[in-house]
Amino acid sequence: MDRDPAAPEAADPPVGAAARLRAAIGRLPLLAGLPATLLDELAGQLRWFVIPGGTELVRAGEPGDEVFLVLAGRLGVARAHGRPP
C-alpha cells in the first residue's frame, strides 16, 4: 500500500524506544510463545511513528499491509461524513 504523502514519516525514536517496543510485542497474545530471539528480530524491524491527532492511517476497503502498535494515546474509527462505525 502506498502511504499517503500527508501521513507521518517514521520519527527518530526516543531514548529507550527499542526496549519499549520489544516489551510491548512480548506482551501481545498473538506472539505469545515465540522464542525471545524471534521477538528480538521482529522488534528490530519495527518503525517508530509519532502520529498527530486527526491523521488518517487507513481507509475502509483499501488493502492493508501494516500493523500499528499503540504505545501511548488512542486511535479512533470514523466512517464517511464523520459517523461512528
C-alpha positions in Angstrom: 0.0 0.0 0.0 1.4 3.4 -0.9 1.4 5.7 2.1 -0.5 9.0 1.8 2.0 11.8 1.3 0.3 13.7 4.1 0.8 10.7 6.5 3.6 11.0 9.0 7.0 9.5 8.3 8.9 7.4 10.7 10.3 9.5 13.5 13.6 9.3 15.4 12.7 7.0 18.3 13.1 8.4 21.8 15.6 7.1 24.3 14.6 3.6 25.4 12.2 3.1 22.5 13.8 -0.2 21.4 13.2 -1.7 24.8 9.6 -0.3 25.0 8.8 -1.8 21.6 10.4 -5.2 22.5 8.5 -5.3 25.7 5.2 -4.4 24.0 5.4 -7.1 21.4 6.4 -9.6 24.1 3.0 -8.9 25.8 0.9 -9.5 22.7 -1.2 -12.7 22.9 -0.7 -13.2 19.2 3.0 -13.5 19.7 3.0 -15.4 23.0 5.2 -18.4 23.0 7.6 -17.2 20.3 11.2 -17.6 21.1 12.9 -14.5 22.5 15.4 -14.4 19.6 12.5 -14.2 17.1 10.8 -11.4 19.2 14.2 -9.5 19.2 14.4 -9.9 15.4 10.8 -8.7 15.0 11.4 -5.7 17.3 14.4 -4.7 15.2 12.1 -4.4 12.1 9.6 -2.0 13.8 9.5 1.7 12.9 8.7 4.4 15.5 6.0 6.9 14.5 4.5 9.9 16.2 1.0 10.4 14.8 -0.6 13.8 15.2 -4.3 13.9 16.1 -6.7 13.7 13.2 -4.2 11.8 11.0 -5.9 9.2 8.8 -3.9 6.0 8.9 -6.1 3.6 6.9 -9.4 3.7 4.9 -12.1 1.2 4.7 -11.9 -1.0 1.7 -8.2 -0.4 1.0 -5.9 -3.4 1.3 -3.7 -3.2 4.4 -0.1 -4.2 4.7 0.8 -2.7 8.0 0.1 -3.4 11.7 0.1 -0.5 14.2 1.1 -0.8 17.8 -0.2 2.0 20.0 2.1 2.5 23.0 0.5 5.8 24.2 -2.6 7.7 23.3 -5.6 6.3 21.4 -6.9 5.8 17.9 -10.5 6.4 16.8 -12.6 4.9 13.9 -14.8 7.1 11.8 -16.9 6.4 8.8 -17.6 8.7 5.9 -19.1 12.0 6.9 -17.7 11.5 10.5 -20.4 9.0 11.5 -19.1 6.5 14.1 -18.9 2.9 12.9 
